[in-house]
Amino acid sequence: MSGNEKVVYTMTWFQPEEWQKLKQAVDDPTTLDDSYEDWKSGAEQAIRDFRENGQSVQKISVKVDKLLEWCAEQGLRPDGQARSQYATYIAMQRANK
């Protein structure tokens, strides 16, 4: 990577109805915040922290059905690591369009 390339971090982003689906569908529901409001507050703070440090963050809106389909295709359990990988995959798909 050359010195002028900028890293863009991806953040999985869920709407309230998708959040509820996610809590029911994942293998690790205890790693998720108890409520959508708690999750959203934490996610927004993380984005602010990245941006305050001069880093770019792209929100990746995730549909749980698509996430689960992708995980099945990849042979992955829909845990936190897979969710992060999926967000990166979506960001790369968008960048290549």
C-alpha positions in Angstrom: 0.0 0.0 0.0 1.4 3.3 -1.0 1.5 6.2 1.4 -1.4 8.1 -0.1 -3.9 5.2 0.0 -6.6 5.8 2.6 -8.0 2.9 4.7 -11.7 2.9 5.0 -13.1 0.9 7.9 -16.4 -0.8 7.5 -19.1 -0.9 10.2 -22.1 -3.3 10.0 -25.2 -1.3 10.3 -28.7 -2.6 11.2 -32.2 -1.2 11.2 -34.3 -2.0 14.2 -36.2 -4.8 12.6 -33.0 -6.4 11.2 -31.5 -6.1 14.7 -34.2 -8.3 16.1 -33.7 -10.9 13.3 -30.0 -10.8 14.0 -30.5 -11.5 17.7 -32.6 -14.6 16.9 -30.4 -15.8 14.1 -26.8 -15.7 15.3 -24.8 -18.2 17.2 -23.5 -15.7 19.7 -26.5 -13.5 20.8 -24.9 -12.9 24.2 -22.1 -10.9 22.5 -24.7 -8.5 21.2 -26.1 -5.6 23.1 -29.4 -6.2 24.9 -31.3 -3.6 22.9 -31.1 -2.0 19.5 -30.7 1.4 21.2 -27.7 0.2 23.2 -26.1 -1.2 20.1 -26.8 1.9 18.0 -25.4 4.2 20.7 -22.2 2.1 20.9 -21.9 1.9 17.1 -22.3 5.6 16.7 -19.6 6.2 19.4 -17.2 3.9 17.7 -17.7 5.7 14.4 -17.1 9.1 16.2 -13.9 7.7 17.7 -12.6 6.5 14.3 -13.4 9.8 12.7 -11.9 11.8 15.6 -8.7 9.9 14.9 -8.8 10.9 11.3 -10.0 7.6 10.0 -12.8 7.0 7.5 -15.7 4.7 8.3 -18.3 3.4 5.9 -21.6 2.1 7.3 -22.7 -1.1 5.6 -26.4 -1.6 5.9 -26.9 -5.3 6.5 -30.0 -7.4 5.8 -29.9 -10.5 8.0 -31.3 -12.8 5.4 -28.5 -11.9 3.0 -25.9 -12.2 5.8 -27.1 -15.7 6.6 -27.1 -16.7 3.0 -23.6 -15.4 2.5 -22.4 -17.2 5.7 -23.9 -20.5 4.4 -22.1 -20.1 1.1 -18.8 -19.4 2.9 -19.3 -22.2 5.4 -19.2 -19.8 8.2 -21.2 -19.5 11.4 -22.9 -16.0 11.6 -20.7 -14.8 14.5 -19.0 -11.4 15.0 -16.1 -12.3 12.9 -18.3 -13.4 10.0 -20.4 -10.3 10.3 -17.3 -8.2 10.0 -16.1 -10.2 7.0 -19.5 -9.8 5.4 -19.4 -6.0 5.8 -15.9 -5.9 4.1 -17.3 -8.1 1.3 -20.2 -5.8 0.7 -17.9 -2.7 0.7 -15.6 -4.4 -1.8 -18.6 -5.3 -4.1 -19.8 -1.6 -4.0 -16.3 -0.3 -4.7 -16.0 -2.6 -7.8 -19.2 -1.3 -9.4 
